[in-house]
Amino acid sequence: MEDTLIYNYQRPSSLIRKDTSEELFLSKYSEIQKNTDAPCFFWGDVSQPFILARCLITLSNIVKSSFNLSPFQTALLKDPIVTAGNNKLRFEGFSHCAGVYARVDVLPDGLHGEFIESGTTNVDFNQSMITALGSIRPSEKIMLSIGEKEVGLYKEDRKVIERKAPLPVKWIKGLSTVQIYLSESEKLHCFNKIQTQQLFRGIPKGTIKTDYYLIIRGNRPMFSPVKSVDAVCIGGLHRLRLLEPLLPYIDKMQVFPHSSMQSTTWQLCLGNIRFSFSLSRESWRGFSGEGAVLDSLTDDVSDEWIDALDKYAYANQAFNPSVFALNENINLKKTENLTGRLAAMGLLGYDLDDNGFFYRRLPFKLSRIIGLNPRMKNAEKLIAEGKIEILNKSETRTEARVEGTDVHHTVIIENDKERCTCEWFSKYQGERGPCKHVLAVKKLMQI
């Protein structure tokens, strides 16, 4: 059975009509909370309630979808995560298979109210609330509350009061991995509303099992099964159809391919709202298994650094690695791995518009998040059992022998390239992160 985290809401989210206005209450839950006395994270008006409602309904449809699991496995509703901070609200979630990531960012000009507390929490997306969102009209006024005053925080061992919600642990892994992919992506295309709608009309019907490529013919973007120069490779193109309900309301769409095409991110701009939508390399591949964060985990980060970052980033609601390194007297060469490790620990998210990381501490215990990387656990076990022998080591090249089951594997790390004779490396060639043998050698070299 798939591992899940069970968490509780005291009461369901709801939409309450009052005269000519409506109040949307989103119930929250977190394993961690800095200020348990805060009644809620945000309370105020939304400038574009109709657009926000459509974005949240689309996000809900994404977290209920799956592209490699049976209907029975996808029967349970998953609740998105919301971050309040730096005068922004961010709702994020995954498809059940963790191969599609989506985030709704409400920018400062789209909110008029009070940020009572900065933080991150799960919010309850029940069917009644989704139905109510669908009834919101463009002219209506909405008051939004992220967490009501009466909502308490309940740990795993407490009694269920209202609604018990399961969250797959691969969501937590994927939430950290996808931030690394976003930070390695750059904007390549920007299409207006007409170009975007024409592009989506060209998506073939049915499930698409082969790669497609985004190409430009004249000033018209199109999807082609034939690869060409500067084309963007897209696996599982049919997953883009989840965005179709939002296309009538967009101003433009921006495309951010990953540097090695391991993901593509499609950002819809809707006034003061951004809807970002990331696809994994293939429809059967989830972000949770890509291993993008594993290299960052080979360097240990001291508890003092984590505590310093937590205080610095919480106060600033942003993270500049260079400034933080200078303030804490950390070697600047370590900032890249430090940033990756902090993202892997669920402490950072990535903003494509600002081209930088922001503070977003996932509402789960750090020990839970760090323990979700089996390849790293297996690498540490190889070290503990003394199964690694360093054969040769110089400034630019390391060769090691790693004992396996009835076989010995050879690991070679030369400059920025790494190789292993194991089956994992032969199959993926490093595209899904390093194997446990390479990780073990790299971590041993840091000791």
NORZI-V601738 format. One record per residue. RES is the residue in one letter. PHI is phi in whole degrees, 0 to 359 (* if undefined). PSI is psi in radians with two decimals (NA if undefined). Layout:
res:RES phi:PHI psi:PSI
res:RES phi:PHI psi:PSI
This chain:
res:M phi:* psi:2.46
res:E phi:293 psi:2.42
res:D phi:294 psi:2.36
res:T phi:224 psi:2.69
res:L phi:257 psi:2.22
res:I phi:258 psi:2.21
res:Y phi:225 psi:2.88
res:N phi:233 psi:2.55
res:Y phi:246 psi:2.45
res:Q phi:288 psi:-0.60
res:R phi:211 psi:2.72
res:P phi:284 psi:2.75
res:S phi:295 psi:2.69
res:S phi:205 psi:2.80
res:L phi:241 psi:2.04
res:I phi:248 psi:2.17
res:R phi:274 psi:2.30
res:K phi:225 psi:1.83
res:D phi:56 psi:-2.05
res:T phi:266 psi:-0.05
res:S phi:242 psi:2.97
res:E phi:226 psi:2.61
res:E phi:239 psi:2.14
res:L phi:257 psi:2.01
res:F phi:254 psi:2.09
res:L phi:253 psi:1.91
res:S phi:291 psi:2.58
res:K phi:236 psi:2.83
res:Y phi:209 psi:2.44
res:S phi:210 psi:2.52
res:E phi:282 psi:-0.33
res:I phi:229 psi:2.62
res:Q phi:199 psi:2.25
res:K phi:284 psi:-0.65
res:N phi:230 psi:1.64
res:T phi:287 psi:-0.18
res:D phi:274 psi:-0.23
res:A phi:294 psi:2.22
res:P phi:294 psi:-0.57
res:C phi:194 psi:3.00
res:F phi:278 psi:-0.79
res:F phi:218 psi:2.54
res:W phi:214 psi:2.11
res:G phi:169 psi:-2.96
res:D phi:274 psi:2.68
res:V phi:247 psi:2.24
res:S phi:291 psi:-0.60
res:Q phi:236 psi:1.21
res:P phi:298 psi:-0.67
res:F phi:295 psi:-0.78
res:I phi:293 psi:-0.75
res:L phi:298 psi:-0.71
res:A phi:299 psi:-0.75
res:R phi:295 psi:-0.66
res:C phi:294 psi:-0.72
res:L phi:291 psi:-0.62
res:I phi:295 psi:-0.74
res:T phi:297 psi:-0.73
res:L phi:299 psi:-0.72
res:S phi:298 psi:-0.71
res:N phi:296 psi:-0.60
res:I phi:292 psi:-0.79
res:V phi:288 psi:-0.27
res:K phi:268 psi:-0.11
res:S phi:266 psi:2.84
res:S phi:206 psi:2.58
res:F phi:240 psi:0.14
res:N phi:212 psi:0.27
res:L phi:237 psi:2.80
res:S phi:284 psi:2.79
res:P phi:304 psi:-0.59
res:F phi:297 psi:-0.69
res:Q phi:288 psi:-0.37
res:T phi:257 psi:0.26
res:A phi:290 psi:-0.46
res:L phi:272 psi:2.38
res:L phi:283 psi:2.39
res:K phi:253 psi:2.54
res:D phi:257 psi:2.40
res:P phi:285 psi:2.99
res:I phi:250 psi:2.41
res:V phi:238 psi:2.40
res:T phi:242 psi:2.28
res:A phi:245 psi:2.17
res:G phi:171 psi:2.67
res:N phi:56 psi:0.62
res:N phi:64 psi:0.45
res:K phi:230 psi:2.69
res:L phi:244 psi:2.36
res:R phi:229 psi:2.10
res:F phi:254 psi:2.26
res:E phi:220 psi:2.66
res:G phi:191 psi:3.02
res:F phi:237 psi:2.73
res:S phi:295 psi:2.82
res:H phi:301 psi:-0.62
res:C phi:281 psi:-0.07
res:A phi:65 psi:0.35
res:G phi:261 psi:-0.11
res:V phi:232 psi:2.18
res:Y phi:244 psi:2.41
res:A phi:223 psi:2.56
res:R phi:216 psi:2.35
res:V phi:253 psi:2.03
res:D phi:254 psi:2.11
res:V phi:261 psi:2.00
res:L phi:283 psi:2.86
res:P phi:307 psi:-0.70
res:D phi:291 psi:-0.20
res:G phi:266 psi:0.05
res:L phi:229 psi:2.43
res:H phi:224 psi:1.67
res:G phi:182 psi:-2.67
res:E phi:238 psi:2.23
res:F phi:271 psi:1.68
res:I phi:288 psi:-0.61
res:E phi:209 psi:2.39
res:S phi:271 psi:2.43
res:G phi:169 psi:-3.10
res:T phi:228 psi:2.45
res:T phi:207 psi:2.82
res:N phi:281 psi:2.53
res:V phi:238 psi:2.54
res:D phi:283 psi:2.07
res:F phi:248 psi:1.45
res:N phi:270 psi:2.87
res:Q phi:294 psi:-0.60
res:S phi:297 psi:-0.70
res:M phi:292 psi:-0.69
res:I phi:297 psi:-0.73
res:T phi:297 psi:-0.72
res:A phi:294 psi:-0.67
res:L phi:300 psi:-0.65
res:G phi:293 psi:-0.30
res:S phi:268 psi:-0.08
res:I phi:291 psi:2.33
res:R phi:259 psi:2.72
res:P phi:303 psi:-0.53
res:S phi:272 psi:-0.08
res:E phi:281 psi:2.66
res:K phi:260 psi:2.40
res:I phi:233 psi:2.32
res:M phi:258 psi:2.28
res:L phi:245 psi:2.32
res:S phi:233 psi:2.15
res:I phi:265 psi:1.62
res:G phi:92 psi:2.17
res:E phi:270 psi:2.85
res:K phi:299 psi:-0.59
res:E phi:281 psi:-0.16
res:V phi:286 psi:2.19
res:G phi:262 psi:2.95
res:L phi:254 psi:2.22
res:Y phi:237 psi:2.26
res:K phi:275 psi:3.02
res:E phi:302 psi:-0.58
res:D phi:271 psi:0.10
res:R phi:269 psi:2.78
res:K phi:293 psi:2.45
res:V phi:289 psi:2.21
res:I phi:261 psi:-0.85
res:E phi:238 psi:-1.15
res:R phi:224 psi:2.26
res:K phi:260 psi:2.19
res:A phi:238 psi:2.23
res:P phi:269 psi:2.47
res:L phi:232 psi:2.07
res:P phi:297 psi:2.39
res:V phi:296 psi:-0.40
res:K phi:292 psi:-0.37
res:W phi:300 psi:-0.81
res:I phi:297 psi:-0.75
res:K phi:298 psi:-0.79
res:G phi:295 psi:-0.63
res:L phi:298 psi:-0.56
res:S phi:276 psi:-0.70
res:T phi:296 psi:-0.74
res:V phi:294 psi:-0.46
res:Q phi:294 psi:-0.61
res:I phi:294 psi:-0.76
res:Y phi:297 psi:-0.69
res:L phi:298 psi:-0.70
res:S phi:291 psi:-0.33
res:E phi:258 psi:0.25
res:S phi:251 psi:2.59
res:E phi:228 psi:2.57
res:K phi:292 psi:2.21
res:L phi:247 psi:-0.62
res:H phi:226 psi:2.66
res:C phi:222 psi:2.10
res:F phi:243 psi:2.48
res:N phi:283 psi:-3.13
res:K phi:298 psi:-0.78
res:I phi:294 psi:-0.77
res:Q phi:300 psi:-0.73
res:T phi:295 psi:-0.79
res:Q phi:295 psi:-0.68
res:Q phi:296 psi:-0.70
res:L phi:298 psi:-0.81
res:F phi:290 psi:-0.49
res:R phi:292 psi:-0.30
res:G phi:271 psi:0.05
res:I phi:288 psi:2.16
res:P phi:300 psi:2.67
res:K phi:284 psi:2.73
res:G phi:82 psi:-3.05
res:T phi:280 psi:2.27
res:I phi:256 psi:2.04
res:K phi:262 psi:-0.17
res:T phi:250 psi:2.83
res:D phi:292 psi:2.51
res:Y phi:239 psi:2.87
res:Y phi:229 psi:2.36
res:L phi:275 psi:2.07
res:I phi:232 psi:2.88
res:I phi:242 psi:2.16
res:R phi:244 psi:1.89
res:G phi:68 psi:-2.08
res:N phi:248 psi:0.31
res:R phi:249 psi:2.12
res:P phi:280 psi:2.60
res:M phi:204 psi:2.78
res:F phi:262 psi:2.34
res:S phi:226 psi:2.50
res:P phi:282 psi:-0.09
res:V phi:255 psi:2.22
res:K phi:286 psi:2.49
res:S phi:217 psi:3.03
res:V phi:298 psi:2.38
res:D phi:65 psi:0.28
res:A phi:282 psi:2.62
res:V phi:264 psi:2.11
res:C phi:277 psi:2.32
res:I phi:229 psi:2.10
res:G phi:264 psi:2.47
res:G phi:64 psi:0.88
res:L phi:303 psi:-0.55
res:H phi:300 psi:-0.34
res:R phi:294 psi:-0.39
res:L phi:296 psi:-0.34
res:R phi:298 psi:-0.33
res:L phi:299 psi:-0.36
res:L phi:274 psi:-0.22
res:E phi:304 psi:-0.64
res:P phi:298 psi:-0.37
res:L phi:268 psi:-0.25
res:L phi:301 psi:-0.61
res:P phi:296 psi:-0.27
res:Y phi:251 psi:-0.01
res:I phi:278 psi:2.74
res:D phi:267 psi:-0.70
res:K phi:196 psi:2.97
res:M phi:229 psi:2.35
res:Q phi:246 psi:2.50
res:V phi:243 psi:2.23
res:F phi:237 psi:1.66
res:P phi:281 psi:2.59
res:H phi:292 psi:2.67
res:S phi:302 psi:-0.56
res:S phi:242 psi:0.44
res:M phi:60 psi:0.54
res:Q phi:279 psi:-0.18
res:S phi:199 psi:2.82
res:T phi:228 psi:2.45
res:T phi:240 psi:2.29
res:W phi:244 psi:2.02
res:Q phi:250 psi:2.10
res:L phi:266 psi:2.26
res:C phi:257 psi:2.10
res:L phi:230 psi:1.36
res:G phi:65 psi:-2.06
res:N phi:265 psi:0.36
res:I phi:234 psi:2.42
res:R phi:242 psi:2.29
res:F phi:245 psi:1.89
res:S phi:259 psi:2.41
res:F phi:221 psi:1.94
res:S phi:250 psi:2.36
res:L phi:250 psi:2.37
res:S phi:290 psi:2.94
res:R phi:302 psi:-0.67
res:E phi:225 psi:2.70
res:S phi:294 psi:-0.40
res:W phi:271 psi:-0.07
res:R phi:259 psi:2.21
res:G phi:264 psi:2.64
res:F phi:299 psi:-0.44
res:S phi:295 psi:-0.39
res:G phi:254 psi:0.17
res:E phi:280 psi:-0.39
res:G phi:73 psi:0.36
res:A phi:295 psi:-0.44
res:V phi:269 psi:-0.12
res:L phi:295 psi:-0.70
res:D phi:301 psi:-0.65
res:S phi:294 psi:-0.45
res:L phi:278 psi:-0.10
res:T phi:287 psi:-0.44
res:D phi:267 psi:2.19
res:D phi:284 psi:2.49
res:V phi:248 psi:2.20
res:S phi:291 psi:2.72
res:D phi:300 psi:-0.55
res:E phi:295 psi:-0.72
res:W phi:294 psi:-0.76
res:I phi:297 psi:-0.74
res:D phi:295 psi:-0.72
res:A phi:296 psi:-0.74
res:L phi:296 psi:-0.76
res:D phi:302 psi:-0.76
res:K phi:289 psi:-0.74
res:Y phi:295 psi:-0.87
res:A phi:288 psi:-0.61
res:Y phi:296 psi:-0.66
res:A phi:288 psi:-0.62
res:N phi:262 psi:-0.33
res:Q phi:58 psi:0.42
res:A phi:208 psi:2.93
res:F phi:218 psi:2.00
res:N phi:251 psi:1.86
res:P phi:303 psi:-0.71
res:S phi:294 psi:-0.79
res:V phi:297 psi:-0.75
res:F phi:297 psi:-0.73
res:A phi:298 psi:-0.72
res:L phi:293 psi:-0.72
res:N phi:295 psi:-0.59
res:E phi:258 psi:0.14
res:N phi:57 psi:0.75
res:I phi:262 psi:2.45
res:N phi:303 psi:2.22
res:L phi:300 psi:-0.47
res:K phi:293 psi:-0.34
res:K phi:270 psi:-0.08
res:T phi:295 psi:-0.60
res:E phi:295 psi:-0.85
res:N phi:293 psi:-0.59
res:L phi:297 psi:-0.78
res:T phi:297 psi:-0.77
res:G phi:298 psi:-0.71
res:R phi:292 psi:-0.70
res:L phi:294 psi:-0.65
res:A phi:294 psi:-0.70
res:A phi:295 psi:-0.46
res:M phi:272 psi:0.03
res:G phi:81 psi:0.39
res:L phi:260 psi:-0.18
res:L phi:223 psi:2.52
res:G phi:243 psi:3.00
res:Y phi:236 psi:2.36
res:D phi:252 psi:1.99
res:L phi:294 psi:-0.64
res:D phi:294 psi:-0.76
res:D phi:274 psi:-0.17
res:N phi:56 psi:0.79
res:G phi:196 psi:2.93
res:F phi:277 psi:2.63
res:F phi:233 psi:2.75
res:Y phi:284 psi:2.15
res:R phi:210 psi:1.64
res:R phi:274 psi:1.93
res:L phi:305 psi:2.52
res:P phi:281 psi:0.79
res:F phi:226 psi:2.70
res:K phi:296 psi:2.47
res:L phi:301 psi:-0.65
res:S phi:298 psi:-0.59
res:R phi:291 psi:-0.75
res:I phi:291 psi:-0.80
res:I phi:297 psi:-0.52
res:G phi:278 psi:0.17
res:L phi:259 psi:0.40
res:N phi:238 psi:1.53
res:P phi:298 psi:-0.58
res:R phi:297 psi:-0.69
res:M phi:291 psi:-0.67
res:K phi:300 psi:-0.75
res:N phi:293 psi:-0.61
res:A phi:295 psi:-0.76
res:E phi:295 psi:-0.58
res:K phi:293 psi:-0.70
res:L phi:300 psi:-0.70
res:I phi:292 psi:-0.80
res:A phi:297 psi:-0.57
res:E phi:271 psi:0.06
res:G phi:65 psi:0.64
res:K phi:264 psi:0.24
res:I phi:242 psi:2.30
res:E phi:235 psi:2.09
res:I phi:279 psi:2.03
res:L phi:274 psi:-0.80
res:N phi:216 psi:2.52
res:K phi:211 psi:2.23
res:S phi:224 psi:-3.04
res:E phi:294 psi:-0.53
res:T phi:246 psi:-0.19
res:R phi:215 psi:2.35
res:T phi:231 psi:2.31
res:E phi:238 psi:2.30
res:A phi:221 psi:2.74
res:R phi:246 psi:2.28
res:V phi:240 psi:2.20
res:E phi:284 psi:2.21
res:G phi:245 psi:-2.81
res:T phi:275 psi:1.86
res:D phi:62 psi:0.35
res:V phi:200 psi:2.69
res:H phi:248 psi:2.35
res:H phi:256 psi:2.51
res:T phi:256 psi:2.23
res:V phi:245 psi:2.27
res:I phi:234 psi:2.15
res:I phi:243 psi:1.98
res:E phi:230 psi:1.95
res:N phi:56 psi:-2.11
res:D phi:263 psi:0.08
res:K phi:255 psi:2.52
res:E phi:222 psi:2.53
res:R phi:221 psi:2.66
res:C phi:213 psi:2.63
res:T phi:271 psi:0.12
res:C phi:282 psi:2.90
res:E phi:293 psi:-0.65
res:W phi:301 psi:-0.84
res:F phi:293 psi:-0.70
res:S phi:299 psi:-0.60
res:K phi:282 psi:-0.73
res:Y phi:251 psi:-0.27
res:Q phi:52 psi:0.66
res:G phi:83 psi:-0.05
res:E phi:292 psi:-0.43
res:R phi:247 psi:0.62
res:G phi:87 psi:2.92
res:P phi:289 psi:2.67
res:C phi:284 psi:3.00
res:K phi:294 psi:-0.50
res:H phi:289 psi:-0.76
res:V phi:296 psi:-0.75
res:L phi:301 psi:-0.75
res:A phi:297 psi:-0.76
res:V phi:295 psi:-0.80
res:K phi:296 psi:-0.70
res:K phi:290 psi:-0.65
res:L phi:297 psi:-0.61
res:M phi:291 psi:-0.34
res:Q phi:274 psi:-0.32
res:I phi:290 psi:NA
